[in-house]
Amino acid sequence: MMSRKAIASLLVAGATIGLSVPAVRSQNPTTIRVDGSSTVFPITEAVAEDFQKQNGGRTRVTVGISGTGGGFKKFCRGETEISNASRPIKAEEMEACKSAGVQYIEMPVAYDALTVVVNPRNNWVNSMTVAELKKIWEPAAQGKIANWSQVRQGFPNSPMKLYGPGADSGTFEYFTEAVVGDAKSSRTDFTASEDDNVLVQGVSRDRGALGYFGYAYYEANKNRLKAVAIDNGNGKAVLPSREAVENGTYQPLSRPLFIYVNAKAASRDDVKQFINYYISNAPKLVSEVGYVALPARAYTLASSHFQQNKVGTVFGGKEAVGLRIEELLQREASL
């Protein structure tokens, strides 16, 4: 059985694609297939570990990391029962699911502070504006913005190496929408990976590096990374933290995290048990792996939507940039 310490080590040493949590042997165990976001992976993996321990091996839960976009492709083809997502389902994914006859229940499970990081030996960057991040990451920067001195007057004449999620990542889409102003609109001359641990390792080894990923991966690697405070234009730079997410000051890089459950699979006893366990234990496990738990009301709403098999999304295929927790709750209450 994988321990919580082992799950935490995945955030530090490198997550395994298609990882499954071993269960106690049972005759003819059922299998619940989960795939998608590497950001949501630590939460679902922690839930799966505890659930299988409680379940006595009657159900096996496999958790893959294909990125949010890759996970939705599998989900809409009916290859998985649950999809981890670090952004809401997009219009084209909604259409793909509809064409395949796949309905889904949308369930927010946590909040994330998408974190911009540099190497700890970088002694010139403590904060950045959204405009500076755009200057670095917009398509027009490709082949042109390659030195820190080009970002801000006073920064050193030092090469800049960029690390970021791959194109199938919900984090990539959220960041480009929030910073550049258009999802997937980004320079491409950077080291990209769907595995956030590859990005952690890259930034930790290069003094001139800059990257971004989910807060849990920063929390697990604080000794190897330095978080950058974000100034969204109001003159105050805010470091990512649970408190800044809860009070709405870490903008525009705070975002909700989701699981999507196949509505047909939701009628299965094993899936019902797993989702009920997920929602009941999410507040504790979300905090344990390094994210921000939602208010109790959010989990009550999610549980109610699941029990009533309420299908669909409150986002209409659009991103949720700058969405505060209370605004998410208002939307969810209207589903």
Buried (B, 14 or more C-beta within 10 A) or exposed (E): EBEBEEBBBBBBEBBBEEBBBEBEEBEEBBEBBBBBBBBBBBBBBBBBBBBBBEBEBBBBBBBBBBBBBBBBBBBBEBEBBBBBBBBBBBEEBBEBBEEEEBBBBBBBBBBBBBBBBBBBEBEEBEBBBBEBBBBBBBEEBBEEBBBBEBBEEEBEEEEBBBBBBBBBBBBBBBBBBBBBEEBEBBBEEBBBBBBBBBBBBBBBEBBBBBBBBBBBBBBBBEEBBBBBBBBBEEEEBBBBBBEBBBEBBBBBBBBBBBBBBBBBBBEBEBBBBBBBBBBEBBBEBBEBBBBBBBBEEBBEBBBBBBBEEBBBBBBEEBBBBBBBBEEBBEBBEEB
